[in-house]
Amino acid sequence: MTGPAAGYGNRDRAPASRHTLARAPASSLLGVHIDDAEPLAPERVTGAVTAVVGAADTAQVLGSGDVPVLGTPRVLALAEAATVSALTRRMPTRWTSLGVEASVRHVAAVAVGSQVTAAVVLRAREGRDLDFEFTVTEAGGRLVATGRIRRRLMERARFLERVGAPVVADSQAPEGVPVRVEWDRLPIRRRTGRPA
């Protein structure tokens, strides 16, 4: 098959499995579908987190510097929280995402008491890897930081079992609506040098 439908799999196939999706929009990311909705384009998956810089957020307290301004580790933590926010309502509850790679360009100092917002947008998906770009800005719009974060999709219970952590039962996950998960509905780009 060639053309736009290539790589989307057989649409007549039965659903792969049933999961719960907490407060999902009509269609969602990553091949998660409600009814016959198409998955969202990566560029439409966004998230944001806003916080007021406190003393505990400073480079001085975090050990990343000796001045009382917003520390780079907290900038990255805010951006990661925004990626989680972007994905939370778009994934079945038995799945989670883990930060596996990040880069930050911290371009402006921010004083304690200032409000900052980390905003993210999903730019690409390679198999289970999700590539986000982020910006962090002050309340007035001044750019504080930019960067990229890669998150990897994992089945929550399998991951927790593998690392020896307590497993949360699916019944303890947030309530939502039943959905079909059809991972093969989105084309998966394979990276060269990695096994298929």
Secondary structure, 3 states (H helix, E strand, C coil): CCCCCCCCCCCCCCCCCEEEECCCCCECCCCEECCCCCCCCHHHCEEEEEEECCHHHEHHHHCCCCCCEECHHHHHHHHHHHHHHHHHCCCECCEEEEEEEEEEEECCCCECCCEEEEEEEEEEEECCEEEEEEEEEECCCCEEEEEEEEEEEEEHHHHHHHHCCCCCCHHHCCCCEEEEECHHHCCCCCCCCCCC
